[in-house]
Amino acid sequence: GKYYIAFAISSMVLMASISMIRILLPVLSGMTNGRKRMGWKVLKISLTIATPLLFILLAYPSIPLSILGKEYVAASETLRILLVATIPLAITHTVTNLAFSYGMYTKVLEIGLYQNIPRLILYLALAKTMGGLGVAASYLIGSVAGLASSLKIANHIGFKIKWKELGKIVAIPLTISILAYITPLTLWPVISLTIIIFSSISYIKLNIISKEELRELLTSIRPKFTAAKIDPIIDRLLNRLYKRE
């Protein structure tokens, strides 16, 4: 039971990172060019949304678990292991969508096999001996194997992941989250809010997410018939977010 609670919480973070990526599939399928560029932009924006939340939960896994019951706090390490899989899975989902949009269905199958076969084998081997930790470990290892396969396919289709930018997206909330390990647990609301605010400001100020990228993404996923009403709202929102640039 504890593992499934931890998995449900980690799945919420994963959904934050892949919700926009899932919307991407029909968009990519309808594009004649610029698919890889759009894929990277969506991945980057998705990770800037999910990564601060990821590091908050890595620092304070006991907080959401304790809300459900004190007995679930024992699953804190299980939750941490599951959370680590978030970024590999986000990258894998993006590559999978790109491969699907190019009609490379065998490549999509290949990624799925690389990801799920190790999970199944390790689940059978580790579940009985390590319990929830073993199941979480098999999930993480399968996610990393799927990532390895997706990176090979990404190279095949010419999808370049900008690792330097990805490193910045991860490093900013990671650095701030160190405060969580040197301050009392009671300060978790303050530290969590600090991670979110500082990360958001840093992503904008360091131009990790540019105004043009965000506008292009938002206008590409909104229905065309809503352009006249939605585009001015998007512009006002972006002007407010980037008013100090």
N, C-alpha and C positions, 0 to 999 in steps of 0.2 A: 504493500500500500504506500509506503513512504517513497518508493521509487517513482510511482505514477504521479504523486503530488509534485515531486521535484521535476519530473518530465513536463507536467502541465505548465509549471511556472516558466521553465526554460523555453517552452514552445511559444509562450507569449512574446518573449524577446525575439525569437526566430521569426515570428509573424511580423514583428515591427520591421525586421530587416528585409523580408522577402515579399511583403504585401505589394510594394511598388514594382518589384521584379515580376510578380505574377501578372500584374496589369500590363507589363511590358510585352508579353507574348503576342497578343493580337496586334499591338502597335508595330512590332518588328515584322510580323508576317505581312503587314500591309505596306511596308517600306520597300522601295527599290534600291536605295543606297543609304549609307550612313548608319547602318544597323549596329556595327561594332562601336561606333562613337556614342550612339545613344545608349547601348548596353552598358558601357563604362560609366556614363553620367548617372544612369539610374542606380547602378551598383554603388557608386560613390555617395550619392545622396541618401540611399537606403542605409548605408553604414553610418553616416553622420547622425542619423536618427536613432539607430539601434545601439551603437557602441557606448555612448554615455550610460544608457540604461544597463547595458551588459556589465560595465565595470562597477556600477552601483550594486548590482546583485552579487557580483563576485566578492565585493567587499563586505556586504551585509546579507549573506544568504539566509541567515537565521531569522531575519525580520519577517519576510513574507511567510516563511514556514511556521513561525510561532503564532501568526495570526490564525492559522488553521488548527493549531493545537500544539502544546509543548512537546508532545511525543514526536512531532514531525521535525523538530530542530535537529534530530540525529541524522537527517538526510542532507545536511548542509554541504558536506563534501561531495555527495552525489550530485547535488544541484550545480556545484562549481564545475565539475567535470562535464556535465551536459552543456553548460553555458559556453565553455571553451569551443564547442563545436559550431557556434553561431556564425563566426566569420568564414570558416571553410565552407559551410553550407550555403551562405549567401553568394560566395563566388561560384560555387558549383551550380546553383540555380540559374545564375546569369548565363553561364556558358551553356547549360542545358537549353535554355530558351533560345539562345543564339543558334545553336546547332539545329534545334527544331525548326526555327524560322528559315533556315537554309535547306530544309528537307533532309537533313542528315540523321535519319531515324535510327540507324544502327549505332551511331555515335552516342545518341541519347540512351539507348539500351546499354551500351558499354559503360557509360558513367554509372547507371543504375546498378549494374552487376558488380563493378568495382566497389561500390559503396555498400551494397547489401550483403554480398557473400561473406566478407570478413565479419560483418556484424553478426550474421547467423552462426558462423563457426565459433567465434569468440563468445557469443552468448551461451552456446551450449557448454563451452569449456569453463566459463568464468561465473556464470550465474549461481551455480551450486556452491562454489567455494568462496566467492566474495559477495554474494548477494547483490544488493542494489548498486554498490560500487562497481562490481564486475559488469553488470548490464550497462551502466553508464560508460565504463571504459570501452566496451565493445562498440557502443554507439559512436563514441569519439573517434576510435581507430577507423571504423568504417567511413566516417565523415572525412577523415584525412586521406584515406585511400581514394574516396570519390573525388576529393580535391586534386590529388595527383593525376587522376585520369582526366579530369576536366582541364587541367593546365596543359596537358599534352594535346588535347583537342583544341583548346584555345590557340595554341601555337599553330596548329594545322589550319585553322580558319583565319589566322591573322589577327586575333583579338589580343591586344596588348594590355596587360594589367600594369598600371603605373604604381609600382611598389613603393616608391618614395612618398607619393601622396597617400597611399593606403597606410603607410607607416605613421604619417602625421595624424591621420584620423584615429588611429589606435593609441598613439603615444600621448596625446593631449589628455583624454580622460584617465588613462592609465597613470600618468604622473600625478594628477590631482587626487586620484583614489588612494594614493599612498597615505594621505592624511587619515584615512579611515583606520589604518593599522597602528597609528600612533596617538589616536584620540579616543576618549571613552565612547562606548557603544551608544550612549544616550544622545550623542551629537549626530547620529545618523541622518536626521532630517536636514540639518545644516550642511553637512558634507555632501549629501545627495544633491541638494539644490545648487551647491557650489559647482559640483561636477557638471550639471546640466547647463547652468548659465555660462560658466567659463568656457566650456567646450563649444557652445553655440557661438559665442563671441569670437573665439579663436578661429573657428572654421570660416567665419565671414571675413575677419580681419586678415587672415593669412591667405585669403582668396582660394581656399581649398574648394569651396563652392562659390563660383562667381555668379553675379547677378544675371548674366546672359544665360548661363547654364541652367539656372533654376527657372528662368522664364521660358526657355526652350522646352524644358521638360514638362512644365505645367501646361503650356499651350498645346503640346503634342498629345497629351492624354485626355484633354477635355474634348467633349463632342464638338464637332464643327459648328453645329447649329446654335451652340451657346456662346460662340466667339464674341459676338457683339456685347453681351452682358458680362461674360466672365473675364475677358481680357483686360478691361479697365480695372476690375477688382484686383487681378493679378499684378498689374502695374503699380497700383497704389500700395499693395502689400510689399512688393519688392522695393519700392522707393523708400518705404518706411524702414525696412530691414537694413538697407544699404545706404541710408541717408548720410552717414559719416564718411563714406568713401570719397 
